[in-house]
């Protein structure tokens, strides 16, 4: 899996491309001009990456569901056949049932990932912007604390 980022400084657009197994998933975000005082290129890239990851996991979810349907159909057809010797029939059915359970787990995991990303994306954006807006105040407070510590050290030493 490879990930690329691109940023257009004139339009404030961040683009993230995730490439996996020949498929490309693209996330695009725009940092609004009113947020440019607190945001940077990196915040847009982070949000674009989340959007591209959502697309990737949605794609995986659809692929796993297709594979699960094929396995389930195969299992149903094999169980209807009566031409297999009993022990081979059981082994084949056990193997396919195991594959179905594993694929069901993959489908459930991908669905949970997609839901989590989609649920948390707005919160991530809000938290990141809120932190960025408070950053100048925090930096000023740190500078004041450093100066106070420096003065206190000079008073103790001098």
TITIMI-914577 format. One record per residue (C-alpha): x, y, z. Coordinates in Angstrom, 3 decimals, always signed. Each point is the difference from the previous one (the first is absolute). Last residue first. Layout:
<atom x="X" y="Y" z="Z"/>
...
# end
This chain:
<atom x="+21.782" y="+36.428" z="+42.223"/>
<atom x="-0.631" y="-3.687" z="-0.189"/>
<atom x="-3.472" y="-0.101" z="+1.495"/>
<atom x="-1.099" y="+3.213" z="-1.726"/>
<atom x="+1.420" y="-1.188" z="-3.342"/>
<atom x="-1.842" y="-3.303" z="+0.313"/>
<atom x="-3.288" y="+1.791" z="+0.758"/>
<atom x="+0.554" y="+2.226" z="-3.033"/>
<atom x="+0.588" y="-3.034" z="-2.234"/>
<atom x="-3.031" y="-1.797" z="+1.408"/>
<atom x="-2.175" y="+3.064" z="-0.653"/>
<atom x="+1.409" y="+0.322" z="-3.518"/>
<atom x="-0.693" y="-3.648" z="-0.732"/>
<atom x="-3.530" y="+0.311" z="+1.369"/>
<atom x="-0.700" y="+3.080" z="-2.164"/>
<atom x="+1.280" y="-1.855" z="-3.087"/>
<atom x="-2.169" y="-2.998" z="+0.846"/>
<atom x="-3.065" y="+2.253" z="+0.381"/>
<atom x="+0.695" y="+1.618" z="-3.395"/>
<atom x="+0.326" y="-3.426" z="-1.629"/>
<atom x="-3.271" y="-1.132" z="+1.567"/>
<atom x="-1.839" y="+3.106" z="-1.181"/>
<atom x="+1.364" y="-0.413" z="-3.529"/>
<atom x="-1.022" y="-3.709" z="+0.017"/>
<atom x="-3.622" y="+0.468" z="+1.081"/>
<atom x="-1.264" y="+0.279" z="-3.608"/>
<atom x="+2.048" y="-3.029" z="-1.024"/>
<atom x="-1.462" y="-2.088" z="+2.812"/>
<atom x="-3.536" y="+0.985" z="-1.035"/>
<atom x="+0.828" y="-0.778" z="-3.649"/>
<atom x="+1.302" y="-3.456" z="+0.911"/>
<atom x="-2.927" y="-0.726" z="+2.296"/>
<atom x="-2.597" y="+1.027" z="-2.610"/>
<atom x="+1.651" y="-2.009" z="-2.790"/>
<atom x="+0.433" y="-3.091" z="+2.167"/>
<atom x="-3.610" y="+0.258" z="+1.180"/>
<atom x="-1.277" y="+0.237" z="-3.588"/>
<atom x="+2.027" y="-3.100" z="-0.955"/>
<atom x="-1.037" y="-2.079" z="+3.037"/>
<atom x="-3.240" y="-1.499" z="-1.278"/>
<atom x="+1.219" y="-0.542" z="-3.538"/>
<atom x="+3.265" y="-1.558" z="+1.154"/>
<atom x="-1.762" y="-2.204" z="+2.559"/>
<atom x="-2.628" y="-1.151" z="-2.497"/>
<atom x="+2.644" y="-0.851" z="-2.599"/>
<atom x="+2.106" y="-1.893" z="+2.553"/>
<atom x="-3.036" y="-1.895" z="+1.313"/>
<atom x="-1.003" y="-1.026" z="-3.522"/>
<atom x="+3.566" y="-1.152" z="-0.695"/>
<atom x="+0.006" y="-2.121" z="+3.174"/>
<atom x="-3.420" y="-1.524" z="-0.727"/>
<atom x="+0.993" y="-0.946" z="-3.557"/>
<atom x="+3.288" y="-1.490" z="+1.228"/>
<atom x="-1.807" y="-2.028" z="+2.677"/>
<atom x="-2.497" y="-1.260" z="-2.586"/>
<atom x="+2.947" y="-0.997" z="-2.216"/>
<atom x="+1.512" y="-2.049" z="+2.823"/>
<atom x="-3.343" y="-1.678" z="+0.719"/>
<atom x="-0.497" y="-0.781" z="-3.699"/>
<atom x="+3.506" y="-1.460" z="-0.294"/>
<atom x="-0.691" y="-2.271" z="+2.976"/>
<atom x="-3.316" y="-1.074" z="-1.526"/>
<atom x="+1.859" y="-0.744" z="-3.264"/>
<atom x="+2.540" y="-2.201" z="+1.764"/>
<atom x="-2.670" y="-1.828" z="+1.987"/>
<atom x="-2.055" y="-0.607" z="-3.154"/>
<atom x="+3.009" y="-1.391" z="-1.870"/>
<atom x="+0.936" y="-2.251" z="+2.904"/>
<atom x="-3.565" y="-1.251" z="+0.417"/>
<atom x="-0.395" y="-0.794" z="-3.692"/>
<atom x="+3.321" y="-1.796" z="-0.027"/>
<atom x="-1.121" y="-2.220" z="+2.911"/>
<atom x="-3.422" y="-0.766" z="-1.532"/>
<atom x="+1.135" y="-0.835" z="-3.553"/>
<atom x="-1.259" y="+2.772" z="-2.244"/>
<atom x="-2.893" y="-0.606" z="-2.403"/>
<atom x="-2.729" y="+1.384" z="+2.284"/>
<atom x="+0.166" y="+3.612" z="-1.092"/>
<atom x="-2.257" y="+2.425" z="+1.877"/>
<atom x="+2.703" y="+0.775" z="+2.574"/>
<atom x="+2.354" y="+0.883" z="-2.827"/>
<atom x="-2.420" y="+2.499" z="-1.512"/>
<atom x="-0.631" y="+1.746" z="+3.327"/>
<atom x="+3.719" y="+0.194" z="+0.755"/>
<atom x="+0.751" y="+1.481" z="-3.400"/>
<atom x="-2.743" y="+2.599" z="+0.426"/>
<atom x="+1.390" y="+0.931" z="+3.426"/>
<atom x="+3.539" y="+0.253" z="-1.346"/>
<atom x="-1.094" y="+2.208" z="-2.920"/>
<atom x="-2.070" y="+2.208" z="+2.325"/>
<atom x="+2.933" y="+0.381" z="+2.385"/>
<atom x="+2.291" y="+1.005" z="-2.859"/>
<atom x="-2.464" y="+2.680" z="-1.086"/>
<atom x="-0.314" y="+1.261" z="+3.595"/>
<atom x="+3.789" y="+0.095" z="+0.298"/>
<atom x="+0.253" y="+2.145" z="-3.137"/>
<atom x="-2.673" y="+2.421" z="+1.213"/>
<atom x="+1.685" y="+0.406" z="+3.405"/>
<atom x="+3.428" y="+0.456" z="-1.589"/>
<atom x="-1.387" y="+2.805" z="-2.192"/>
<atom x="-1.621" y="+1.658" z="+3.006"/>
<atom x="+3.333" y="-0.342" z="+1.815"/>
<atom x="+1.886" y="+1.755" z="-2.792"/>
<atom x="-2.613" y="+2.760" z="-0.331"/>
<atom x="+0.153" y="+0.702" z="+3.736"/>
<atom x="+3.802" y="+0.034" z="-0.213"/>
<atom x="-0.184" y="+2.642" z="-2.754"/>
<atom x="-2.198" y="+2.190" z="+2.218"/>
<atom x="+2.348" y="-0.424" z="+2.964"/>
<atom x="+2.981" y="+0.873" z="-2.206"/>
<atom x="-1.742" y="+3.157" z="-1.204"/>
<atom x="-0.534" y="+1.047" z="+3.629"/>
<atom x="+3.678" y="-0.499" z="+0.816"/>
<atom x="+1.062" y="+1.781" z="-3.188"/>
<atom x="-2.175" y="+2.978" z="+0.878"/>
<atom x="+1.565" y="+0.184" z="+3.461"/>
<atom x="+3.467" y="-0.308" z="-1.498"/>
<atom x="-0.292" y="+2.980" z="-2.313"/>
<atom x="-0.515" y="+2.201" z="+3.016"/>
<atom x="-2.886" y="+1.204" z="+2.067"/>
<atom x="-0.341" y="+2.836" z="+2.509"/>
<atom x="-0.009" y="+3.124" z="-2.175"/>
<atom x="-1.130" y="-2.086" z="-2.976"/>
<atom x="-3.320" y="-0.751" z="+1.700"/>
<atom x="-1.820" y="+3.023" z="-1.461"/>
<atom x="+1.381" y="-0.932" z="-3.426"/>
<atom x="-1.620" y="-3.452" z="+0.116"/>
<atom x="+2.226" y="-3.045" z="+0.034"/>
<atom x="-1.160" y="-2.166" z="-2.870"/>
<atom x="-0.059" y="-3.744" z="+0.037"/>
<atom x="+0.460" y="-2.731" z="-2.604"/>
<atom x="+0.357" y="-3.726" z="+0.651"/>
<atom x="+0.950" y="-2.331" z="-2.824"/>
<atom x="+0.009" y="-3.783" z="-0.072"/>
<atom x="+2.021" y="-1.716" z="-2.710"/>
<atom x="-0.207" y="-3.691" z="-0.879"/>
<atom x="+3.015" y="-1.903" z="-1.365"/>
<atom x="+0.383" y="-2.190" z="+3.077"/>
<atom x="-0.067" y="+2.992" z="+2.337"/>
<atom x="+0.501" y="+3.661" z="-0.859"/>
<atom x="-0.949" y="+2.709" z="+2.451"/>
<atom x="-0.227" y="+3.493" z="-1.449"/>
<atom x="-0.303" y="+3.022" z="+2.271"/>
<atom x="-0.947" y="+3.408" z="-1.352"/>
<atom x="+0.088" y="+3.293" z="+1.876"/>
<atom x="-1.684" y="+3.083" z="-1.442"/>
<atom x="+0.900" y="+3.519" z="+1.176"/>
<atom x="-0.970" y="+1.480" z="-3.402"/>
<atom x="+3.275" y="+1.818" z="-0.618"/>
<atom x="+2.105" y="-2.266" z="+2.221"/>
<atom x="-0.965" y="-3.196" z="-1.871"/>
<atom x="+1.176" y="-2.890" z="+2.170"/>
<atom x="+0.916" y="-3.540" z="-0.969"/>
<atom x="+0.378" y="-3.118" z="+2.102"/>
<atom x="+0.916" y="-3.523" z="-1.043"/>
<atom x="-0.636" y="-3.318" z="+1.770"/>
<atom x="+1.204" y="-3.436" z="-1.044"/>
<atom x="-1.361" y="-3.404" z="+1.000"/>
# end
